Amino acid sequence: MTDASSAPASQPTAPGATPAQRLTELGLTLPPVPEPRGRYRPFRLAGTVIVTAGVLSSDADGVRAGRLGDDLGLAEGAAAARVAALALLAVLERAAGGLDRVTQLLLVQGFVRSAAGFTQQPQVIDAASELLGAVLGDAGLHARVAIGAAELPLGAAVELQGWATTG
């Protein structure tokens, strides 16, 4: 997988470019769909609605761990959010049968492992939102929640969960 931590947030693409073409233009590849670490599935499909499980800021190098406002700064948190966004895209690709079949990303919930007093969760999750929009185009525009959390699984810096539609 190409390192998403330094990927540009957006880049001009040819009109009508597919999500796969946009990923290529951004120099990114999707990671494998994260394996469940418990008794759940990576996603559920109900009619045309996809609901994903949470995905962590984890890549081939392992979990991007840390606490924003303590041992991680805003740039490191944004990099972790982009890594989690690629994992979310991998789940959506599997659920929909291809990213080009994702008709709308409805909601992204972003959880940021935060130290007391850290209030820049929206700026951290912006990095994920920008990457999702850059890959999915208009279908990637979404509602969003950015929440500070004392702890996340495996000490991850960021966890994302999403709702989307497929057609």
Backbone as ProteinMPNN parsed JSONL, in Angstrom:
{"seq_chain_A": "MTDASSAPASQPTAPGATPAQRLTELGLTLPPVPEPRGRYRPFRLAGTVIVTAGVLSSDADGVRAGRLGDDLGLAEGAAAARVAALALLAVLERAAGGLDRVTQLLLVQGFVRSAAGFTQQPQVIDAASELLGAVLGDAGLHARVAIGAAELPLGAAVELQGWATTG", "coords_chain_A": {"N_chain_A": [[0.838, -1.179, 0.0], [0.494, 2.208, -0.757], [1.816, 4.956, 1.031], [-0.439, 6.78, 2.775], [-0.138, 8.88, 4.432], [1.21, 11.135, 3.573], [-0.079, 11.835, 1.328], [-1.536, 13.929, -1.166], [-4.314, 16.0, -0.345], [-6.269, 16.524, -2.22], [-6.546, 16.406, -5.765], [-6.536, 17.638, -9.049], [-8.649, 15.91, -11.268], [-9.433, 14.115, -14.271], [-12.512, 14.916, -15.886], [-15.209, 12.809, -15.07], [-13.63, 10.778, -14.095], [-12.949, 7.618, -12.621], [-13.277, 6.185, -9.289], [-11.134, 4.349, -8.979], [-9.307, 5.31, -10.868], [-8.824, 7.813, -9.74], [-7.589, 7.071, -7.32], [-5.225, 5.99, -8.372], [-4.146, 8.294, -9.608], [-3.625, 9.752, -7.315], [-1.629, 8.274, -6.3], [-2.129, 6.141, -4.612], [-3.028, 3.005, -3.079], [-5.496, 0.64, -2.126], [-5.667, -0.866, 1.1], [-5.752, -4.3, 2.353], [-9.007, -5.465, 3.365], [-9.72, -4.847, 6.711], [-9.381, -7.463, 9.077], [-11.902, -8.758, 11.181], [-11.664, -8.273, 14.702], [-13.043, -9.584, 16.575], [-16.346, -10.709, 17.382], [-17.945, -9.868, 14.95], [-18.803, -8.311, 11.788], [-17.076, -6.843, 8.954], [-18.767, -5.126, 7.589], [-22.252, -4.379, 7.042], [-24.895, -4.97, 4.837], [-27.877, -3.581, 3.963], [-30.385, -3.738, 1.956], [-29.839, -1.121, -0.122], [-28.139, 0.183, 1.535], [-25.073, 0.586, 3.148], [-23.435, -0.207, 6.087], [-20.623, 0.299, 7.921], [-18.254, -1.401, 10.04], [-16.141, -0.105, 12.639], [-13.013, 1.188, 11.55], [-9.523, 1.177, 12.009], [-6.68, 3.42, 12.343], [-4.611, 1.936, 10.788], [-2.067, 0.238, 9.062], [0.115, -1.502, 6.767], [2.381, -1.285, 8.287], [1.485, -1.509, 10.825], [-0.546, -0.521, 13.674], [-1.273, 2.875, 13.764], [-0.593, 4.477, 16.383], [-1.276, 6.475, 19.318], [-1.818, 9.559, 21.148], [-3.585, 12.411, 20.472], [-2.51, 15.708, 21.047], [-0.907, 14.962, 23.044], [1.302, 12.792, 22.671], [1.193, 12.962, 19.944], [1.032, 15.229, 17.211], [-0.978, 17.612, 15.328], [-0.462, 17.226, 12.532], [0.458, 14.577, 12.485], [-1.808, 13.298, 13.42], [-3.594, 13.885, 11.344], [-2.372, 12.431, 9.312], [-2.76, 9.839, 10.301], [-5.545, 9.768, 10.153], [-5.93, 9.796, 7.381], [-4.863, 7.298, 6.73], [-6.734, 5.641, 8.023], [-8.948, 6.362, 6.488], [-8.349, 5.19, 4.011], [-8.592, 2.511, 4.736], [-11.325, 2.481, 5.308], [-12.345, 2.993, 2.749], [-11.542, 0.607, 1.515], [-13.205, -1.261, 2.78], [-15.71, -0.3, 1.944], [-15.443, -0.697, -0.811], [-15.403, -3.508, -0.982], [-17.944, -4.084, 0.111], [-19.748, -2.824, -1.663], [-19.074, -3.929, -4.062], [-17.246, -2.668, -5.626], [-15.716, 0.544, -5.834], [-16.816, 2.319, -7.613], [-19.446, 1.731, -7.496], [-20.403, 2.831, -5.202], [-22.776, 4.991, -4.384], [-23.319, 7.148, -2.738], [-21.633, 8.51, -0.041], [-22.792, 8.661, 3.064], [-22.51, 9.266, 5.878], [-19.789, 9.876, 8.021], [-18.271, 8.839, 10.885], [-15.926, 10.015, 13.035], [-13.438, 9.175, 15.295], [-11.17, 10.378, 17.6], [-8.342, 9.734, 19.365], [-7.705, 11.431, 22.181], [-5.922, 13.774, 24.205], [-6.622, 15.331, 27.37], [-8.108, 18.476, 27.012], [-7.468, 18.727, 24.309], [-8.795, 19.963, 21.363], [-9.049, 19.827, 18.628], [-10.261, 17.9, 17.036], [-12.04, 18.026, 14.758], [-10.302, 19.092, 12.753], [-8.433, 17.046, 12.502], [-10.015, 14.926, 11.497], [-10.829, 16.127, 9.18], [-8.801, 15.556, 7.333], [-9.319, 12.899, 6.631], [-11.873, 13.223, 5.513], [-11.274, 14.854, 3.311], [-9.654, 13.134, 1.772], [-11.468, 11.046, 1.24], [-13.366, 12.432, -0.303], [-11.706, 13.198, -2.441], [-11.222, 10.75, -3.656], [-13.775, 9.561, -4.104], [-15.188, 11.551, -5.383], [-18.065, 13.557, -6.08], [-19.779, 11.748, -4.857], [-18.521, 11.289, -2.524], [-19.02, 13.332, -0.748], [-20.137, 14.076, 2.456], [-22.034, 13.827, 5.552], [-20.819, 14.423, 8.891], [-19.242, 13.385, 11.95], [-17.053, 14.348, 14.481], [-15.295, 13.176, 17.081], [-13.801, 13.34, 20.268], [-11.959, 10.93, 22.059], [-11.084, 9.141, 24.995], [-9.766, 6.697, 24.904], [-8.985, 4.332, 22.308], [-9.468, 1.298, 20.395], [-6.634, -0.85, 20.577], [-4.957, 1.256, 21.038], [-5.06, 3.002, 18.935], [-4.768, 6.02, 17.011], [-6.824, 7.102, 15.503], [-10.175, 6.265, 14.628], [-12.531, 5.294, 12.235], [-15.925, 5.201, 11.094], [-18.475, 4.314, 8.811], [-21.379, 5.173, 6.783], [-23.035, 4.388, 3.825], [-24.463, 4.46, 0.476], [-25.317, 2.17, -2.125], [-25.592, 1.269, -5.559]], "CA_chain_A": [[0.0, 0.0, 0.0], [1.194, 3.473, -0.768], [1.648, 5.677, 2.284], [-1.443, 7.837, 2.668], [0.119, 9.946, 5.389], [1.68, 12.348, 2.911], [-0.811, 11.992, 0.073], [-2.242, 15.205, -1.291], [-5.72, 15.903, 0.025], [-7.044, 16.443, -3.451], [-5.748, 16.674, -6.959], [-7.455, 17.69, -10.17], [-8.784, 14.683, -12.044], [-10.189, 14.274, -15.503], [-13.955, 14.773, -15.682], [-15.682, 11.438, -15.237], [-12.662, 9.796, -13.594], [-13.492, 6.647, -11.679], [-12.517, 6.14, -8.037], [-9.872, 3.635, -9.191], [-8.402, 6.243, -11.551], [-8.431, 8.843, -8.772], [-6.6, 6.461, -6.429], [-3.973, 5.911, -9.124], [-3.629, 9.656, -9.747], [-3.132, 10.172, -6.005], [-0.524, 7.398, -5.923], [-2.575, 5.334, -3.479], [-3.689, 1.722, -3.271], [-6.273, 0.266, -0.948], [-5.137, -1.985, 1.876], [-6.736, -5.372, 2.522], [-10.075, -5.165, 4.322], [-9.291, -5.288, 8.041], [-10.028, -8.644, 9.631], [-12.553, -8.493, 12.473], [-10.926, -8.663, 15.902], [-14.068, -10.023, 17.511], [-17.521, -11.352, 16.797], [-18.681, -8.908, 14.126], [-18.411, -8.305, 10.383], [-16.556, -5.529, 8.545], [-19.866, -4.282, 7.12], [-23.563, -4.983, 6.824], [-25.603, -4.391, 3.704], [-29.329, -3.68, 4.13], [-30.882, -3.135, 0.719], [-28.769, -0.35, -0.765], [-27.395, 0.898, 2.572], [-23.898, -0.073, 3.719], [-22.983, 0.284, 7.386], [-19.333, -0.339, 8.192], [-17.698, -1.443, 11.385], [-15.055, 0.857, 12.788], [-11.693, 0.842, 11.024], [-8.495, 1.91, 12.741], [-5.551, 3.993, 11.614], [-3.694, 0.801, 10.756], [-1.626, -0.121, 7.724], [1.071, -2.621, 6.735], [3.374, -1.07, 9.344], [0.832, -1.693, 12.119], [-1.477, 0.505, 14.126], [-0.739, 4.216, 14.022], [-1.084, 4.697, 17.734], [-0.885, 7.699, 19.99], [-2.876, 10.421, 21.671], [-3.458, 13.776, 19.971], [-2.355, 16.673, 22.118], [0.037, 14.401, 24.009], [2.487, 12.352, 21.93], [0.987, 13.204, 18.512], [0.587, 16.554, 16.807], [-2.056, 17.675, 14.346], [-0.039, 16.62, 11.262], [0.483, 13.117, 12.672], [-3.201, 12.876, 13.52], [-4.15, 13.937, 9.989], [-1.813, 11.281, 8.585], [-3.473, 8.658, 10.795], [-6.906, 9.834, 9.615], [-5.874, 9.377, 5.974], [-4.667, 5.838, 6.734], [-8.038, 5.063, 8.355], [-9.842, 6.593, 5.347], [-8.076, 4.153, 3.014], [-9.205, 1.277, 5.233], [-12.772, 2.621, 5.117], [-12.591, 2.803, 1.317], [-11.396, -0.824, 1.217], [-14.434, -1.919, 3.235], [-16.793, 0.116, 1.043], [-15.231, -1.366, -2.096], [-15.871, -4.887, -0.86], [-19.384, -4.107, 0.373], [-20.499, -2.376, -2.836], [-18.633, -4.62, -5.274], [-16.435, -1.706, -6.377], [-15.95, 1.913, -5.374], [-17.67, 3.013, -8.575], [-20.837, 1.408, -7.143], [-20.803, 3.637, -4.044], [-23.513, 6.127, -4.95], [-23.228, 8.278, -1.825], [-21.144, 8.353, 1.319], [-23.772, 9.43, 3.821], [-22.035, 9.724, 7.18], [-18.535, 9.37, 8.559], [-18.044, 9.137, 12.293], [-14.498, 9.982, 13.295], [-13.067, 9.168, 16.703], [-9.778, 10.778, 17.723], [-7.825, 9.503, 20.714], [-7.325, 12.799, 22.524], [-5.54, 14.169, 25.556], [-7.489, 16.347, 27.969], [-7.869, 19.806, 26.483], [-7.297, 18.742, 22.847], [-10.099, 20.298, 20.781], [-8.929, 19.932, 17.175], [-10.741, 16.677, 16.385], [-12.518, 18.276, 13.392], [-9.187, 19.272, 11.835], [-7.857, 15.716, 12.273], [-10.922, 14.157, 10.649], [-10.843, 16.784, 7.864], [-7.874, 14.852, 6.436], [-10.049, 11.74, 6.114], [-12.946, 13.723, 4.644], [-10.672, 15.326, 2.061], [-9.231, 11.976, 0.986], [-12.679, 10.36, 0.768], [-13.891, 13.247, -1.395], [-10.791, 13.143, -3.583], [-11.351, 9.44, -4.309], [-15.151, 9.264, -4.518], [-15.805, 12.67, -6.086], [-19.287, 14.057, -5.456], [-20.34, 10.685, -4.01], [-17.785, 11.283, -1.267], [-19.461, 14.407, 0.143], [-20.841, 13.367, 3.523], [-22.195, 14.415, 6.881], [-19.702, 13.914, 9.677], [-19.092, 13.612, 13.373], [-15.661, 14.234, 14.945], [-15.439, 13.001, 18.522], [-12.616, 13.026, 21.044], [-12.119, 9.748, 22.898], [-9.955, 8.904, 25.89], [-9.067, 5.503, 24.418], [-9.502, 3.633, 21.134], [-8.892, -0.051, 20.351], [-5.206, -1.034, 20.278], [-4.257, 2.526, 21.185], [-5.085, 3.719, 17.656], [-4.98, 7.465, 17.073], [-8.073, 7.446, 14.819], [-11.08, 5.212, 14.183], [-13.615, 5.809, 11.398], [-17.061, 4.321, 10.8], [-19.215, 4.986, 7.755], [-22.647, 4.764, 6.199], [-23.046, 4.753, 2.41], [-25.432, 3.755, -0.347], [-24.788, 1.547, -3.324], [-26.653, 1.111, -6.546]], "C_chain_A": [[0.878, 1.234, 0.0], [0.866, 4.225, 0.511], [0.689, 6.85, 2.092], [-1.106, 9.035, 3.54], [0.588, 11.237, 4.738], [0.972, 12.592, 1.588], [-1.48, 13.354, 0.017], [-3.719, 15.004, -0.971], [-6.608, 15.798, -1.204], [-6.137, 16.834, -4.604], [-6.732, 16.73, -8.115], [-7.475, 16.356, -10.915], [-9.587, 14.986, -13.295], [-11.678, 14.143, -15.195], [-14.369, 13.32, -15.943], [-14.709, 10.38, -14.766], [-13.342, 8.873, -12.591], [-12.714, 6.721, -10.371], [-11.178, 5.422, -8.195], [-8.855, 4.538, -9.881], [-7.919, 7.329, -10.596], [-7.403, 8.303, -7.787], [-5.232, 6.41, -7.107], [-3.34, 7.288, -9.255], [-3.045, 10.18, -8.441], [-1.955, 9.325, -5.535], [-0.848, 6.484, -4.761], [-3.139, 3.989, -3.929], [-4.426, 1.388, -1.988], [-5.612, -0.897, -0.222], [-6.136, -3.135, 1.86], [-7.813, -4.918, 3.515], [-9.632, -5.678, 5.689], [-10.087, -6.506, 8.508], [-10.688, -8.278, 10.95], [-11.706, -9.025, 13.63], [-11.884, -9.115, 16.993], [-15.216, -10.63, 16.74], [-18.401, -10.306, 16.091], [-18.189, -9.039, 12.698], [-17.911, -6.925, 10.001], [-17.636, -4.572, 8.05], [-21.149, -5.095, 7.122], [-24.216, -4.22, 5.68], [-27.083, -4.648, 3.921], [-29.962, -2.964, 2.938], [-29.735, -2.43, 0.028], [-27.896, 0.397, 0.243], [-26.268, 0.021, 3.114], [-23.59, 0.603, 5.051], [-21.683, -0.442, 7.694], [-19.086, -0.441, 9.693], [-16.635, -0.353, 11.466], [-13.772, 0.314, 12.182], [-10.673, 1.755, 11.698], [-7.468, 2.531, 11.799], [-4.428, 2.955, 11.639], [-3.34, 0.487, 9.31], [-0.613, -1.256, 7.823], [2.136, -2.494, 7.821], [2.791, -1.249, 10.737], [-0.085, -0.535, 12.449], [-0.729, 1.821, 14.33], [-1.362, 4.665, 15.341], [-0.627, 6.047, 18.261], [-2.091, 8.511, 20.397], [-2.606, 11.847, 21.181], [-3.416, 14.749, 21.141], [-1.438, 16.171, 23.215], [1.298, 14.0, 23.249], [2.345, 12.488, 20.419], [0.526, 14.635, 18.283], [-0.488, 16.466, 15.735], [-1.674, 17.011, 13.024], [-0.008, 15.097, 11.366], [-0.927, 12.559, 12.791], [-3.875, 12.868, 12.154], [-3.645, 12.765, 9.159], [-2.516, 9.995, 9.01], [-4.901, 8.619, 10.251], [-6.937, 9.412, 8.149], [-5.678, 7.868, 5.855], [-5.995, 5.144, 7.036], [-9.023, 5.241, 7.196], [-9.605, 5.568, 4.243], [-8.675, 2.816, 3.448], [-10.726, 1.319, 5.063], [-13.133, 2.426, 3.647], [-12.483, 1.328, 0.925], [-12.646, -1.595, 1.628], [-15.593, -1.568, 2.304], [-16.662, -0.553, -0.323], [-15.742, -2.801, -2.046], [-17.393, -4.946, -0.713], [-20.2, -3.795, -0.881], [-20.159, -3.165, -4.093], [-17.824, -3.712, -6.182], [-16.741, -0.304, -5.899], [-16.823, 2.705, -6.336], [-19.153, 2.721, -8.327], [-21.296, 2.093, -5.854], [-21.471, 4.887, -4.597], [-23.456, 7.354, -4.056], [-22.652, 7.829, -0.491], [-22.028, 9.256, 2.16], [-23.197, 10.073, 5.074], [-20.698, 9.086, 7.503], [-18.467, 9.81, 10.019], [-16.553, 8.966, 12.554], [-14.222, 10.108, 14.78], [-11.561, 9.42, 16.785], [-9.355, 10.559, 19.173], [-7.14, 10.789, 21.152], [-6.923, 12.945, 23.981], [-6.547, 15.197, 26.062], [-7.109, 17.707, 27.402], [-7.646, 19.878, 24.978], [-8.662, 18.948, 22.209], [-10.078, 20.378, 19.256], [-9.337, 18.64, 16.454], [-11.272, 16.958, 14.983], [-11.388, 18.441, 12.377], [-8.5, 17.939, 11.531], [-8.715, 14.96, 11.269], [-11.101, 14.815, 9.288], [-9.944, 16.053, 6.87], [-8.535, 13.616, 5.837], [-11.129, 12.195, 5.144], [-12.403, 14.179, 3.298], [-10.248, 14.16, 1.174], [-10.441, 11.223, 0.424], [-13.307, 11.119, -0.396], [-13.022, 13.196, -2.634], [-10.942, 11.835, -4.352], [-12.75, 9.219, -4.87], [-15.817, 10.392, -5.302], [-17.042, 13.149, -5.337], [-19.933, 13.023, -4.55], [-19.655, 10.633, -2.65], [-18.135, 12.413, -0.319], [-20.387, 13.801, 1.189], [-21.097, 14.268, 4.724], [-21.127, 13.774, 7.762], [-19.829, 14.251, 11.146], [-17.611, 13.448, 13.694], [-15.687, 14.274, 16.468], [-14.079, 12.717, 19.149], [-12.911, 11.849, 21.956], [-10.88, 9.578, 23.764], [-9.113, 7.737, 25.408], [-9.762, 4.977, 23.172], [-8.859, 2.249, 21.102], [-7.422, -0.04, 19.919], [-4.4, 0.255, 20.379], [-4.23, 3.367, 19.927], [-5.361, 5.202, 17.868], [-6.344, 7.857, 16.518], [-8.855, 6.17, 14.515], [-12.196, 5.885, 13.383], [-14.694, 4.751, 11.235], [-17.904, 5.051, 9.777], [-20.523, 4.348, 7.368], [-22.606, 5.241, 4.746], [-24.199, 4.045, 1.71], [-24.732, 3.211, -1.576], [-25.931, 1.354, -4.304], [-26.271, 0.159, -7.642]], "O_chain_A": [[1.895, 1.282, 0.692], [-0.253, 4.134, 1.016], [0.971, 7.787, 1.344], [-1.721, 10.093, 3.405], [0.387, 12.318, 5.29], [1.377, 13.459, 0.814], [-1.937, 13.871, 1.037], [-4.298, 13.965, -1.289], [-7.59, 15.056, -1.207], [-5.114, 17.497, -4.432], [-7.675, 15.939, -8.156], [-6.428, 15.756, -11.158], [-10.318, 15.974, -13.368], [-12.066, 13.348, -14.338], [-13.932, 12.696, -16.91], [-14.93, 9.193, -15.008], [-14.199, 9.297, -11.816], [-11.609, 7.261, -10.341], [-10.184, 5.845, -7.604], [-7.676, 4.535, -9.525], [-6.753, 7.722, -10.632], [-6.445, 9.0, -7.451], [-4.213, 6.741, -6.501], [-2.138, 7.443, -9.04], [-2.09, 10.956, -8.448], [-1.35, 9.612, -4.502], [0.042, 6.091, -4.006], [-3.664, 3.865, -5.036], [-4.026, 1.802, -0.901], [-5.064, -1.802, -0.851], [-7.263, -2.96, 1.395], [-7.557, -4.092, 4.391], [-9.213, -6.829, 5.809], [-11.307, -6.566, 8.352], [-10.097, -7.561, 11.758], [-11.109, -10.097, 13.535], [-11.575, -9.037, 18.182], [-15.067, -11.018, 15.581], [-19.459, -9.924, 16.59], [-17.258, -9.797, 12.427], [-18.271, -5.937, 10.641], [-17.454, -3.355, 8.083], [-21.133, -6.324, 7.194], [-24.103, -2.999, 5.573], [-27.504, -5.797, 4.049], [-30.061, -1.737, 2.918], [-28.759, -3.069, -0.366], [-27.012, 1.159, -0.147], [-26.483, -1.132, 3.487], [-23.496, 1.828, 5.132], [-21.651, -1.672, 7.724], [-19.629, 0.321, 10.492], [-16.28, 0.248, 10.452], [-13.479, -0.877, 12.289], [-10.924, 2.939, 11.924], [-7.407, 2.203, 10.614], [-3.454, 3.068, 12.384], [-4.209, 0.473, 8.438], [-0.505, -1.899, 8.866], [2.727, -3.494, 8.229], [3.516, -1.154, 11.728], [-0.363, 0.319, 11.608], [0.313, 1.865, 14.984], [-2.488, 5.158, 15.393], [0.286, 6.672, 17.721], [-3.227, 8.197, 20.043], [-1.544, 12.415, 21.437], [-4.182, 14.631, 22.097], [-1.211, 16.865, 24.206], [2.256, 14.771, 23.185], [3.277, 12.165, 19.683], [-0.262, 15.182, 19.054], [-0.858, 15.378, 15.295], [-2.493, 16.296, 12.447], [-0.407, 14.405, 10.429], [-1.203, 11.46, 12.311], [-4.637, 11.954, 11.838], [-4.402, 12.173, 8.39], [-2.832, 9.154, 8.169], [-5.407, 7.546, 9.923], [-7.875, 8.738, 7.721], [-6.262, 7.233, 4.978], [-6.344, 4.165, 6.376], [-9.846, 4.36, 6.949], [-10.557, 5.121, 3.604], [-9.206, 2.074, 2.621], [-11.343, 0.311, 4.715], [-14.123, 1.764, 3.336], [-13.254, 0.853, 0.091], [-13.095, -2.484, 0.903], [-16.37, -2.443, 1.921], [-17.666, -0.935, -0.924], [-16.433, -3.253, -2.959], [-18.049, -5.773, -1.347], [-21.225, -4.43, -1.131], [-20.879, -3.081, -5.088], [-17.727, -3.962, -7.384], [-17.889, 0.013, -5.591], [-17.495, 3.653, -5.931], [-20.018, 3.394, -8.887], [-22.452, 1.95, -5.457], [-20.818, 5.736, -5.202], [-23.533, 8.481, -4.546], [-23.138, 6.873, 0.113], [-22.018, 10.476, 1.992], [-23.37, 11.269, 5.306], [-20.502, 7.891, 7.282], [-18.589, 10.993, 10.338], [-15.992, 7.896, 12.318], [-14.706, 11.027, 15.441], [-10.776, 8.75, 16.115], [-9.941, 11.13, 20.093], [-6.129, 11.194, 20.578], [-7.506, 12.325, 24.871], [-7.234, 15.849, 25.276], [-5.929, 18.048, 27.323], [-7.634, 20.972, 24.414], [-9.592, 18.189, 22.482], [-10.995, 20.939, 18.656], [-8.812, 18.332, 15.384], [-10.978, 16.182, 14.073], [-11.511, 17.971, 11.246], [-8.032, 17.731, 10.411], [-8.197, 14.412, 10.296], [-11.484, 14.143, 8.33], [-10.286, 15.941, 5.693], [-8.333, 13.317, 4.66], [-11.284, 11.614, 4.069], [-13.01, 13.915, 2.26], [-10.459, 14.192, -0.038], [-10.435, 10.813, -0.737], [-13.735, 10.506, -1.374], [-13.532, 13.155, -3.753], [-10.803, 11.818, -5.575], [-12.896, 8.74, -5.994], [-16.91, 10.202, -5.835], [-17.069, 13.147, -4.107], [-20.575, 13.389, -3.565], [-20.16, 9.997, -1.725], [-17.616, 12.466, 0.796], [-21.325, 13.085, 0.841], [-20.471, 15.315, 4.89], [-20.592, 12.717, 7.43], [-20.433, 15.251, 11.532], [-16.98, 12.501, 13.223], [-16.055, 15.285, 17.067], [-13.295, 11.934, 18.61], [-13.983, 11.774, 22.558], [-9.761, 9.839, 23.321], [-7.885, 7.777, 25.492], [-10.969, 5.15, 22.998], [-7.813, 2.043, 21.718], [-7.033, 0.691, 19.008], [-3.284, 0.334, 19.864], [-3.476, 4.336, 19.841], [-6.09, 5.589, 18.782], [-6.958, 8.815, 16.987], [-8.277, 5.134, 14.187], [-12.739, 6.91, 13.796], [-14.41, 3.553, 11.236], [-18.045, 6.272, 9.849], [-20.754, 3.159, 7.587], [-22.189, 6.366, 4.47], [-24.828, 3.149, 2.272], [-23.697, 3.722, -2.006], [-27.096, 1.286, -3.913], [-27.061, -0.082, -8.554]]}, "name": "protein", "num_of_chains": 1, "seq": "MTDASSAPASQPTAPGATPAQRLTELGLTLPPVPEPRGRYRPFRLAGTVIVTAGVLSSDADGVRAGRLGDDLGLAEGAAAARVAALALLAVLERAAGGLDRVTQLLLVQGFVRSAAGFTQQPQVIDAASELLGAVLGDAGLHARVAIGAAELPLGAAVELQGWATTG"}
